[in-house]
Amino acid sequence: MAGLRTITDFKTQLRGGGARPNLFEVDITNFGGGTDGSGDLGFTSGLAGVQGDFNFFCKASAMPTQTIGSVDVPFRGRILKVAGDRTFEPWSVTVINDESFGVRKAFERWGNKINALHSGTGEVSPEQYMGSGLIKQLGRSPAGGNLEKTTQPLQTYIFQDIWPSEIGSIDLSYESSDALEEFTVTFQVQYIAIGSDAVGKEPGESAETASLGSPAS
């Protein structure tokens, strides 16, 4: 019979003091899609500034829900539940708006690239309008004892072949004070990958399997 578990035992098991929900970073690796990653959204100075702004201004998101459906098979008054198909829920980010409107403009131009506001025309090839997103769960531990550097991300989720299906409104009111504007963008997701791009994997091992590791790793 196991002995009484104490707060000291719990402290020992809580690796790194626990993961913190406010330590994260979100990237959109190719705003606007396109196989060359340029996005081509009409920014004369390129998209590097917009992507950098998004890294700072994305104030909230969520790690993905992972759902596997269930198929009910009746048998003699009982129901056998067998695994069905995997589905991927839409992914949302909340973004702070600054006075340049740079990030919001990028999303609006991305949407216009898919379906133009005035004509209803747009890109028809998914490769030309789908991008990818990335969430990094960061840790608090300094790298090699250097307080100016952090360790590698604790976990990474990659949202593959995404496109913005909804660019949320920005609420305006005379009564709003001591607040910044923000808006939400919702993406449709084809599938997700877990972990880094196969860094440190064993031969023949997928990036997803390599990143999952053991529960204690």
matplotlib code that plots the C-alpha trace (Angstrom):
import matplotlib.pyplot as plt

x = [0.0, 1.4, 2.4, 0.8, 1.6, 2.8, 3.2, 6.9, 6.3, 4.0, 6.7, 9.2, 6.8, 5.9, 8.7, 9.8, 7.3, 4.5, 3.9, 2.6, -0.2, 1.2, 4.5, 3.9, 4.6, 2.5, 3.8, 2.1, 4.9, 3.6, 1.0, -1.4, -0.2, 1.8, 4.3, 7.2, 6.1, 6.0, 2.2, 2.2, -0.3, 0.9, 3.2, 6.0, 8.4, 7.7, 6.0, 8.8, 7.6, 4.0, 5.1, 7.3, 4.5, 2.2, 4.6, 4.3, 0.7, -0.9, -2.1, -4.1, -4.6, -5.1, -3.4, -5.6, -8.4, -7.8, -11.0, -11.4, -15.0, -16.9, -18.9, -21.7, -22.3, -25.4, -25.1, -27.8, -29.0, -25.6, -23.6, -20.0, -18.1, -15.2, -12.9, -14.0, -12.3, -10.2, -11.5, -9.7, -11.5, -11.0, -8.1, -8.4, -6.0, -6.6, -4.5, -3.8, -4.3, -1.9, -2.3, -0.6, -3.3, -0.5, -1.5, -5.2, -4.5, -2.5, -5.4, -7.9, -5.7, -5.3, -9.1, -9.4, -6.9, -9.3, -12.5, -12.3, -14.7, -15.8, -15.8, -16.1, -13.1, -9.9, -7.3, -8.6, -5.5, -5.2, -1.4, -1.8, -3.9, -3.2, -0.5, 0.6, 0.6, 2.8, 2.3, 5.3, 4.9, 7.8, 9.5, 10.9, 14.2, 17.3, 19.5, 22.8, 22.2, 22.2, 19.3, 19.3, 18.4, 15.6, 15.5, 14.0, 10.2, 8.6, 6.1, 5.2, 2.0, 1.9, -1.4, -1.1, -2.8, -4.7, -6.7, -8.7, -12.5, -13.4, -11.7, -13.5, -14.9, -13.3, -15.7, -15.8, -17.4, -17.0, -17.2, -14.1, -11.1, -7.8, -8.0, -6.4, -8.3, -8.1, -9.7, -10.0, -9.1, -10.5, -8.7, -9.8, -7.3, -6.6, -4.5, -1.9, 1.6, 3.0, 6.6, 9.5, 10.4, 11.8, 14.7, 16.4, 14.2, 15.4, 15.8, 12.4, 10.6, 8.1, 8.4, 5.1, 6.3, 9.7, 8.1, 5.7, 8.4, 7.7, 5.5, 8.5, 10.7]
y = [0.0, 3.4, 5.7, 9.0, 11.6, 14.9, 18.4, 17.7, 14.8, 17.0, 19.7, 17.1, 15.9, 19.4, 19.8, 23.4, 24.7, 24.0, 25.4, 29.0, 30.0, 33.5, 32.2, 31.6, 32.8, 32.6, 32.9, 33.0, 31.6, 32.9, 35.6, 35.3, 31.9, 31.3, 28.5, 31.0, 32.3, 35.9, 36.3, 39.0, 41.2, 44.5, 45.7, 47.5, 47.0, 43.3, 41.2, 40.9, 43.9, 42.6, 39.2, 40.7, 42.9, 39.9, 38.1, 40.9, 41.8, 38.3, 38.4, 35.2, 31.9, 28.2, 24.9, 22.8, 20.6, 17.1, 15.2, 11.6, 10.8, 7.7, 5.3, 3.6, -0.1, -1.7, -5.2, -7.1, -4.2, -2.7, -0.1, -0.8, 2.4, 2.2, 5.0, 7.2, 9.9, 12.7, 16.3, 19.6, 22.6, 26.2, 28.0, 31.6, 34.3, 37.6, 40.5, 44.0, 46.8, 49.6, 52.9, 51.6, 49.0, 46.9, 43.5, 44.0, 45.3, 42.2, 39.9, 42.1, 41.8, 38.1, 37.8, 40.0, 37.8, 34.8, 36.6, 40.3, 42.7, 44.4, 41.6, 38.3, 36.9, 35.6, 32.9, 29.4, 27.4, 26.5, 26.7, 30.4, 31.4, 28.9, 29.5, 27.9, 28.9, 28.0, 28.1, 27.7, 27.0, 28.7, 27.8, 29.9, 28.1, 30.1, 28.3, 27.2, 29.5, 32.6, 34.7, 36.5, 33.4, 30.9, 27.2, 25.6, 25.7, 23.1, 22.1, 23.2, 23.0, 23.6, 24.4, 23.4, 24.9, 27.6, 30.5, 33.3, 32.6, 35.4, 38.7, 39.9, 43.3, 46.0, 47.5, 51.3, 53.3, 56.7, 54.8, 52.7, 54.2, 52.8, 50.1, 49.1, 47.9, 44.2, 41.8, 38.1, 36.1, 32.6, 30.2, 27.0, 24.2, 21.2, 19.3, 19.9, 18.7, 18.3, 19.2, 20.8, 20.0, 16.6, 17.9, 15.1, 12.4, 8.8, 7.4, 6.5, 8.3, 11.0, 14.6, 14.0, 10.8, 12.3, 15.3, 13.3, 11.5, 9.9, 11.5, 12.2, 13.8]
z = [0.0, -1.0, 1.8, 2.5, -0.2, 1.2, -0.1, -0.4, -2.7, -4.8, -4.9, -6.2, -8.9, -10.1, -12.7, -13.3, -10.8, -13.3, -16.8, -16.9, -19.3, -19.7, -21.1, -24.8, -28.2, -31.4, -34.9, -38.3, -40.5, -43.8, -43.6, -46.6, -47.6, -50.8, -51.3, -51.2, -47.8, -49.0, -48.5, -51.2, -49.3, -50.8, -48.0, -49.8, -46.9, -46.7, -44.1, -41.6, -39.6, -39.5, -38.3, -35.7, -34.5, -34.4, -32.1, -29.6, -30.0, -30.0, -26.3, -26.2, -27.9, -27.0, -27.4, -29.8, -28.8, -30.0, -30.8, -32.0, -32.9, -31.6, -33.7, -31.9, -32.9, -31.3, -30.1, -28.2, -26.1, -25.6, -27.5, -28.5, -29.0, -31.5, -32.5, -35.4, -37.3, -36.0, -36.4, -35.9, -34.3, -35.6, -33.9, -32.6, -31.6, -29.8, -31.0, -29.5, -32.1, -32.3, -34.1, -37.3, -37.7, -39.3, -38.0, -38.6, -42.2, -42.8, -41.8, -43.8, -46.9, -46.4, -46.3, -49.4, -51.2, -50.6, -51.5, -52.6, -50.9, -54.1, -56.7, -54.8, -56.7, -55.2, -55.1, -55.9, -55.3, -51.6, -51.8, -52.6, -49.6, -46.8, -44.2, -41.0, -37.3, -34.4, -30.6, -28.4, -24.7, -23.0, -19.7, -16.9, -16.5, -17.8, -20.4, -18.9, -15.8, -18.1, -16.9, -20.3, -22.2, -21.9, -22.6, -25.7, -25.9, -23.6, -26.3, -29.8, -31.8, -35.5, -37.2, -40.8, -43.9, -42.0, -43.4, -41.6, -41.7, -39.4, -38.5, -35.4, -34.8, -32.6, -30.1, -29.8, -27.0, -25.3, -22.1, -22.7, -20.9, -19.7, -22.3, -25.7, -28.7, -29.5, -31.9, -32.5, -35.6, -36.2, -38.5, -40.2, -39.6, -41.8, -39.2, -36.5, -35.8, -32.4, -31.6, -33.4, -37.0, -36.2, -34.2, -32.3, -33.7, -34.1, -37.6, -39.1, -36.3, -37.1, -35.7, -33.9, -32.2, -31.3, -29.7, -27.6, -25.7, -22.4, -19.7, -17.6, -20.3]

ax = plt.figure().add_subplot(projection="3d")
ax.plot(x, y, z, "-o")
ax.set_aspect("equal")
plt.show()
